[in-house]
């Protein structure tokens, strides 16, 4: 077992290779956008006294704080995930794992011919990896940001994993995060 190098991916690399980090960035940005947009658009009062804007005024008071709370939660998840990935890559043990299976799932959006919108095919890639950690054999399925072949993964081939002793069931594929093969 090797001691890992102290190399850690940058924020943009982490955004593209880690789904949890990407969703936290999206939640943070969406919360800020909603808070700013509703705050800016919310009416203070109606120029016409016969028009009741009580719902709009109430939403103008409640939605911006909710958007800011969503952004705060997103920021907490960003910091937590960045710290966890950094800890796994710098303090974890480098071990060899065997790729048992590479899968690709295709999903077609807007499949209705009458929608007037061109269908979009989306792909997600998964790798099932088997490895030994903590005196036990583990088998985990990890989502990949792209095709496994672009990271040098092949069925029944070996790959390097970083695993923390305290979390042996949560490995990271080093080729995905560090660009190594």
FIDRENDO-763463 format. One line per 4 residues: number of its first residue (from 1); their letters; for each residue x, y, z of N, C-alpha, C, O. Coordinates in steps of 0.001 Angstrom, whole numbers. Layout:
<recs>
NUM	A	X/Y/Z/X/Y/Z/X/Y/Z/X/Y/Z; ...
</recs>
This chain:
<recs>
1	XXXX	840/-1159/0/0/0/0/892/1230/0/1863/1318/751; 545/2161/-845/1358/3356/-1025/774/4529/-267/-422/4564/21; 1622/5484/53/1160/6745/607/827/7660/-562/1642/7817/-1471; -373/8275/-554/-764/9105/-1687/27/10404/-1744/558/10878/-740
5	XXXX	89/10959/-2936/695/12269/-3099/-279/13318/-2585/-1453/13021/-2364; 191/14524/-2396/-665/15583/-1861/-1404/16339/-2955/-1914/17432/-2708; -1470/15790/-4136/-2148/16439/-5244/-3665/16442/-5014/-4263/15419/-4680; -4259/17608/-5199/-5697/17763/-5022/-6241/18489/-6248/-5632/19455/-6708
9	XXXX	-7388/18038/-6790/-7937/18733/-7960/-8411/20136/-7599/-8833/20400/-6473; -8332/21029/-8585/-8820/22392/-8399/-10337/22434/-8397/-10995/21420/-8630; -10888/23604/-8136/-12344/23737/-8045/-13042/23430/-9364/-14088/22782/-9366; -12481/23885/-10490/-13142/23610/-11780/-13072/22121/-12115/-14039/21560/-12629
13	XXXX	-11950/21481/-11831/-11826/20034/-12062/-12806/19282/-11167/-13454/18330/-11603; -12910/19717/-9911/-13831/19074/-8980/-15277/19262/-9432/-16098/18360/-9269; -15594/20423/-9996/-16942/20671/-10506/-17299/19670/-11602/-18416/19153/-11625; -16370/19394/-12503/-16668/18525/-13634/-16585/17040/-13300/-17200/16228/-13991
17	XXXX	-15839/16662/-12259/-15687/15228/-11994/-16477/14742/-10784/-16530/13534/-10550; -17095/15631/-10005/-17811/15214/-8809/-19252/15710/-8859/-19498/16915/-8821; -20203/14782/-8945/-21609/15134/-9092/-22153/15863/-7866/-22938/16799/-8014; -21759/15460/-6675/-22227/16129/-5454/-21762/17578/-5424/-22539/18473/-5089
21	XXXX	-20507/17814/-5770/-19962/19166/-5797/-20702/20008/-6843/-21029/21167/-6589; -20960/19433/-8000/-21648/20163/-9076/-23067/20543/-8666/-23512/21660/-8931; -23775/19625/-8025/-25140/19930/-7589/-25154/20981/-6485/-26080/21788/-6420; -24152/20986/-5624/-24068/22006/-4582/-23821/23386/-5196/-24400/24373/-4743
25	XXXX	-22972/23464/-6217/-22741/24736/-6914/-24041/25209/-7566/-24367/26395/-7511; -24774/24295/-8174/-26045/24637/-8810/-27049/25143/-7781/-27729/26140/-8021; -27149/24471/-6642/-28078/24904/-5592/-27700/26285/-5068/-28572/27119/-4822; -26427/26522/-4901/-25953/27816/-4408/-26301/28933/-5404/-26835/29974/-5021
29	XXXX	-25998/28705/-6657/-26296/29703/-7686/-27788/29923/-7862/-28232/31060/-8022; -28565/28850/-7836/-30016/28964/-7990/-30619/29737/-6820/-31486/30588/-7018; -30168/29445/-5611/-30677/30155/-4442/-30397/31643/-4516/-31265/32459/-4207; -29179/32002/-4929/-28842/33420/-5070/-29664/34088/-6163/-30108/35224/-6000
33	XXXX	-29868/33394/-7268/-30658/33939/-8373/-32110/34169/-7957/-32688/35214/-8255; -32694/33191/-7270/-34081/33333/-6810/-34194/34470/-5801/-35104/35295/-5889; -33270/34513/-4842/-33331/35565/-3822/-33214/36948/-4450/-33999/37839/-4127; -32257/37136/-5333/-32064/38447/-5962/-33226/38784/-6894/-33704/39918/-6912
37	XXXX	-33676/37801/-7664/-34757/38060/-8616/-36064/38420/-7952/-36724/39374/-8362; -36449/37678/-6936/-37710/37970/-6249/-37605/39278/-5467/-38555/40061/-5437; -36463/39517/-4837/-36277/40771/-4105/-36396/41964/-5046/-36991/42982/-4690; -35832/41842/-6242/-35851/42933/-7195/-37244/43134/-7803/-37663/44266/-8044
41	XXXX	-37961/42022/-8050/-39262/42102/-8719/-40446/42264/-7779/-41542/42595/-8230; -40257/42042/-6499/-41396/42061/-5580/-41984/43464/-5459/-41254/44436/-5265; -43308/43564/-5576/-43945/44879/-5436/-44003/45291/-3961/-44134/44447/-3075; -43904/46576/-3720/-44019/47099/-2360/-45486/47404/-2063/-45992/47120/-977
45	XXXX	-46147/47983/-3051/-47582/48263/-2931/-48145/48412/-4338/-47403/48529/-5313; -49457/48406/-4420/-50111/48521/-5720/-50475/49983/-5983/-50973/50670/-5091; -50225/50463/-7217/-50646/51841/-7531/-52161/51967/-7580/-52710/53051/-7384; -52832/50849/-7844/-54295/50843/-7887/-54802/50170/-6609/-54589/48971/-6433
49	XXXX	-55470/50909/-5710/-55911/50336/-4437/-56899/49183/-4584/-57056/48403/-3645; -57567/49049/-5725/-58532/47967/-5901/-57857/46628/-6226/-58516/45590/-6184; -56568/46631/-6545/-55843/45407/-6870/-55170/44892/-5601/-54420/45609/-4939; -55454/43644/-5283/-54877/43020/-4080/-53573/42318/-4446/-53589/41325/-5174
53	XXXX	-52457/42817/-3953/-51151/42216/-4200/-50575/41583/-2930/-49358/41457/-2792; -51454/41185/-2004/-50962/40667/-725/-50128/39395/-913/-49137/39209/-206; -50505/38520/-1847/-49723/37295/-2072/-48338/37629/-2606/-47340/37089/-2130; -48273/38513/-3588/-46993/38905/-4169/-46101/39604/-3148/-44892/39374/-3112
57	XXXX	-46691/40446/-2329/-45915/41151/-1303/-45403/40151/-269/-44253/40239/162; -46253/39197/134/-45830/38174/1105/-44705/37314/532/-43740/37004/1231; -44827/36932/-731/-43764/36131/-1353/-42484/36939/-1489/-41389/36388/-1385; -42613/38234/-1719/-41447/39101/-1804/-40697/39184/-484/-39498/39464/-462
61	XXXX	-41405/38941/623/-40770/38963/1935/-40193/37594/2323/-39175/37538/3013; -40817/36502/1898/-40419/35164/2343/-39475/34432/1391/-38622/33670/1846; -39603/34641/117/-38789/33875/-839/-37305/34247/-806/-36479/33335/-837; -36909/35516/-746/-35469/35805/-699/-34731/35144/472/-33640/34616/254
65	XXXX	-35262/35145/1698/-34545/34422/2754/-34446/32911/2499/-33440/32286/2836; -35485/32335/1909/-35433/30903/1584/-34360/30645/527/-33615/29669/627; -34275/31508/-482/-33227/31386/-1493/-31838/31523/-903/-30918/30804/-1292; -31685/32459/48/-30391/32628/712/-30049/31417/1582/-28885/31028/1678
69	XXXX	-31062/30824/2214/-30813/29603/3002/-30386/28453/2090/-29493/27683/2443; -31016/28333/922/-30616/27304/-36/-29167/27520/-465/-28403/26562/-575; -28792/28759/-703/-27404/29065/-1059/-26447/28727/77/-25352/28219/-165; -26848/29004/1300/-26000/28691/2448/-25811/27186/2588/-24705/26725/2871
73	XXXX	-26874/26420/2396/-26756/24959/2441/-25846/24478/1317/-25016/23593/1524; -25998/25052/139/-25119/24702/-978/-23664/24985/-663/-22789/24184/-991; -23395/26119/-29/-22020/26465/353/-21466/25492/1394/-20295/25120/1336; -22303/25082/2343/-21868/24101/3339/-21525/22764/2687/-20522/22137/3028
77	XXXX	-22362/22336/1751/-22097/21078/1044/-20828/21207/203/-20037/20267/126; -20628/22379/-433/-19398/22610/-1202/-18159/22449/-318/-17216/21745/-678; -18174/23100/822/-17020/23038/1721/-16808/21618/2253/-15677/21139/2321; -17904/20949/2630/-17812/19583/3152/-17259/18628/2095/-16365/17832/2383
81	XXXX	-17787/18706/876/-17355/17781/-173/-15912/18048/-585/-15150/17105/-800; -15527/19306/-699/-14145/19650/-1043/-13187/19114/20/-12137/18560/-304; -13553/19280/1278/-12718/18800/2382/-12631/17272/2367/-11556/16711/2583; -13757/16598/2115/-13756/15131/2086/-12899/14596/941/-12104/13680/1148
85	XXXX	-13045/15151/-259/-12247/14704/-1402/-10767/14955/-1138/-9926/14103/-1425; -10454/16126/-591/-9058/16442/-277/-8497/15457/745/-7366/14991/608; -9283/15142/1760/-8843/14203/2801/-8626/12808/2226/-7629/12157/2536; -9552/12348/1391/-9416/11007/804/-8181/10940/-90/-7438/9959/-51
89	XXXX	-7961/11977/-894/-6836/11944/-1825/-5483/12167/-1147/-4470/11655/-1622; -5451/12923/-46/-4162/13201/596/-3845/12254/1744/-2683/11901/1945; -4860/11836/2501/-4618/10984/3659/-4993/9527/3427/-4627/8657/4218; -5714/9258/2358/-6161/7898/2086/-5037/7015/1574/-3964/7486/1196
93	XXXX	-5314/5741/1575/-4372/4742/1098/-4656/4452/-367/-5812/4341/-776; -3600/4333/-1146/-3762/3984/-2558/-3773/2459/-2653/-2828/1786/-2242; -4860/1936/-3202/-4975/496/-3373/-5378/196/-4809/-5822/1079/-5544; -5220/-1045/-5189/-5637/-1487/-6522/-7030/-2088/-6436/-7344/-2836/-5509
97	XXXX	-7850/-1753/-7407/-9180/-2322/-7519/-9359/-2899/-8904/-8630/-2550/-9833; -10333/-3783/-9040/-10631/-4406/-10326/-11993/-3909/-10797/-12978/-3979/-10061; -12041/-3414/-12015/-13294/-2937/-12598/-14068/-4163/-13080/-13678/-4818/-14046; -15164/-4461/-12395/-15978/-5619/-12766/-16916/-5316/-13923/-17163/-6164/-14781
101	XXXX	-17437/-4083/-13932/-18445/-3775/-14937/-18412/-2290/-15255/-18271/-1462/-14355; -18541/-1952/-16527/-18724/-574/-16988/-20086/-509/-17663/-20382/-1299/-18560; -20908/430/-17231/-22251/550/-17789/-22502/1966/-18278/-21953/2935/-17755; -23340/2056/-19288/-23791/3346/-19789/-25311/3311/-19838/-25906/2393/-20403
105	XXXX	-25930/4324/-19237/-27381/4432/-19260/-27756/5643/-20102/-27280/6751/-19857; -28601/5427/-21083/-29053/6523/-21938/-30491/6878/-21565/-31331/6002/-21355; -30752/8175/-21488/-32082/8669/-21181/-32453/9677/-22251/-31662/10556/-22592; -33646/9546/-22770/-34114/10481/-23788/-35149/11405/-23164/-36151/10951/-22612
109	XXXX	-34896/12705/-23259/-35842/13693/-22750/-36705/14193/-23898/-36307/14134/-25061; -37866/14677/-23564/-38804/15218/-24558/-39045/14218/-25686/-38886/14548/-26861; -39425/13009/-25326/-39620/11952/-26310/-40948/12091/-27063/-41202/11349/-28012; -41772/13014/-26653/-43065/13214/-27283/-42889/13899/-28634/-42275/14963/-28717
113	XXXX	-43423/13295/-29690/-43298/13864/-31028/-44057/15186/-31176/-43727/16003/-32036; -45057/15388/-30347/-45893/16574/-30477/-45421/17721/-29598/-46059/18774/-29568; -44326/17540/-28889/-43860/18588/-27972/-43268/19775/-28725/-43233/20885/-28193; -42809/19564/-29938/-42212/20651/-30701/-40783/20945/-30287/-40196/21934/-30727
117	XXXX	-40226/20096/-29448/-38861/20273/-28976/-38058/19045/-29385/-38520/17913/-29251; -36866/19282/-29878/-36016/18181/-30313/-35611/17317/-29112/-35155/17853/-28102; -35767/15997/-29203/-35364/15128/-28085/-33858/15217/-27822/-33060/15401/-28742; -33493/15084/-26553/-32100/15139/-26134/-31739/13802/-25488/-32446/13315/-24605
121	XXXX	-30646/13225/-25934/-30156/11998/-25314/-29120/12366/-24270/-28174/13103/-24551; -29304/11847/-23062/-28346/12069/-21976/-27782/10720/-21568/-28496/9719/-21519; -26500/10712/-21280/-25832/9476/-20894/-25253/9612/-19498/-24768/10675/-19113; -25310/8531/-18751/-24603/8463/-17471/-23807/7166/-17478/-24265/6135/-17972
125	XXXX	-22610/7243/-16919/-21699/6107/-16940/-21437/5651/-15517/-21308/6467/-14604; -21359/4342/-15337/-21173/3738/-14019/-20079/2681/-14100/-19953/1970/-15097; -19295/2593/-13035/-18260/1559/-12937/-18466/813/-11624/-18594/1427/-10565; -18495/-496/-11700/-18547/-1333/-10507/-17130/-1821/-10250/-16517/-2466/-11101
129	XXXX	-16619/-1505/-9062/-15228/-1793/-8713/-15200/-2708/-7492/-15957/-2523/-6539; -14309/-3699/-7544/-14101/-4620/-6423/-12692/-4385/-5885/-11739/-4270/-6655; -12566/-4314/-4560/-11264/-4056/-3957/-11249/-4594/-2523/-12293/-4902/-1947; -10049/-4697/-1968/-9859/-5140/-583/-9453/-3928/255/-8493/-3234/-79
133	XXXX	-10190/-3671/1352/-9853/-2584/2271/-10378/-2946/3654/-11479/-3480/3790; -9593/-2657/4663/-10021/-2931/6029/-10204/-4413/6311/-11015/-4788/7157; -9456/-5263/5609/-9562/-6703/5822/-10820/-7327/5246/-11194/-8434/5632; -11459/-6649/4351/-12717/-7134/3776/-12771/-6786/2290/-12178/-5800/1852
137	XXXX	-13479/-7595/1530/-13664/-7295/110/-14885/-6396/-41/-15940/-6655/537; -14722/-5341/-825/-15790/-4378/-1081/-16133/-4378/-2561/-15276/-4622/-3410; -17389/-4103/-2858/-17851/-3950/-4238/-18757/-2721/-4255/-19822/-2712/-3637; -18321/-1687/-4971/-19095/-445/-5039/-19335/-64/-6491/-18540/-384/-7375
141	XXXX	-20435/619/-6716/-20749/1164/-8031/-20617/2677/-7945/-21290/3325/-7144; -19745/3231/-8775/-19449/4656/-8756/-19889/5306/-10062/-19694/4749/-11142; -20478/6478/-9951/-20857/7222/-11140/-19630/7947/-11677/-18861/8542/-10922; -19465/7886/-12988/-18328/8527/-13647/-18812/9777/-14380/-19943/9804/-14866
145	XXXX	-17976/10809/-14466/-18387/12014/-15190/-18371/11842/-16707/-18945/12662/-17423; -17740/10818/-17196/-17676/10537/-18628/-17495/9042/-18829/-17577/8267/-17876; -17254/8649/-20036/-17045/7247/-20345/-15846/6709/-19571/-14828/7389/-19438; -15971/5500/-19068/-14876/4880/-18332/-13624/4722/-19162/-12517/4736/-18623
149	XXXX	-13777/4574/-20459/-12633/4407/-21350/-11762/5660/-21388/-10553/5570/-21599; -12377/6838/-21182/-11591/8072/-21188/-10714/8198/-19937/-9826/9049/-19887; -10958/7364/-18942/-10133/7352/-17729/-9256/6111/-17657/-8656/5826/-16621; -9184/5386/-18745/-8346/4196/-18786/-8957/3000/-18089/-8245/2052/-17759
153	XXXX	-10253/3021/-17858/-10918/1898/-17202/-11375/889/-18242/-11875/1255/-19305; -11199/-368/-17925/-11646/-1444/-18810/-12184/-2574/-17952/-11737/-2780/-16823; -13142/-3297/-18492/-13716/-4436/-17770/-12604/-5422/-17421/-11775/-5768/-18263; -12601/-5866/-16170/-11608/-6783/-15619/-10208/-6179/-15564/-9234/-6906/-15372
157	XXXX	-10093/-4873/-15727/-8800/-4194/-15628/-8615/-3595/-14236/-9578/-3389/-13496; -7362/-3322/-13900/-7059/-2730/-12603/-7112/-1211/-12679/-6877/-619/-13732; -7424/-596/-11551/-7395/854/-11426/-6955/1208/-10014/-7145/425/-9083; -6370/2381/-9859/-5959/2838/-8540/-7110/3563/-7857/-7799/4380/-8468
161	XXXX	-7305/3251/-6582/-8325/3887/-5760/-7661/4538/-4561/-6618/4077/-4096; -8259/5604/-4061/-7861/6192/-2782/-8972/5891/-1798/-10143/6162/-2063; -8592/5322/-649/-9576/4910/344/-9109/5365/1730/-7955/5159/2106; -10010/5977/2471/-9728/6304/3866/-9982/5075/4724/-10918/4317/4470
165	XXXX	-9154/4878/5736/-9357/3745/6632/-10681/3857/7383/-11300/2841/7702; -11118/5077/7666/-12372/5281/8393/-13606/5130/7501/-14712/4952/8011; -13435/5196/6185/-14556/5057/5237/-14153/4130/4103/-14017/4579/2966; -13957/2845/4384/-13488/1952/3323/-14513/1709/2210/-14144/1246/1131
169	XXXX	-15770/2008/2449/-16798/1811/1429/-17004/3009/521/-17895/2990/-327; -16191/4061/683/-16327/5290/-108/-15015/5619/-820/-14362/6601/-467; -14617/4829/-1805/-13352/5103/-2498/-13526/6159/-3586/-14639/6458/-4019; -12406/6708/-4009/-12375/7599/-5170/-11448/6974/-6209/-10372/6480/-5870
173	XXXX	-11860/6995/-7457/-11008/6509/-8540/-10019/7624/-8854/-10414/8715/-9265; -8748/7351/-8661/-7718/8386/-8810/-7658/8940/-10226/-7393/10129/-10405; -7893/8124/-11219/-7836/8601/-12603/-8899/9654/-12886/-8688/10540/-13715; -10031/9568/-12211/-11106/10530/-12420/-10756/11875/-11794/-10959/12918/-12416
177	XXXX	-10237/11860/-10580/-9976/13097/-9854/-8624/13717/-10150/-8476/14937/-10090; -7639/12895/-10467/-6297/13409/-10674/-5830/13333/-12120/-4755/13831/-12453; -6630/12715/-12976/-6272/12614/-14389/-5152/11633/-14649/-4521/11689/-15704; -4888/10733/-13714/-3835/9729/-13890/-4452/8449/-14397/-5615/8151/-14125
181	X	-3660/7696/-15136/-4126/6390/-15610/-3272/5307/-15040/-3499/4130/-15318
</recs>
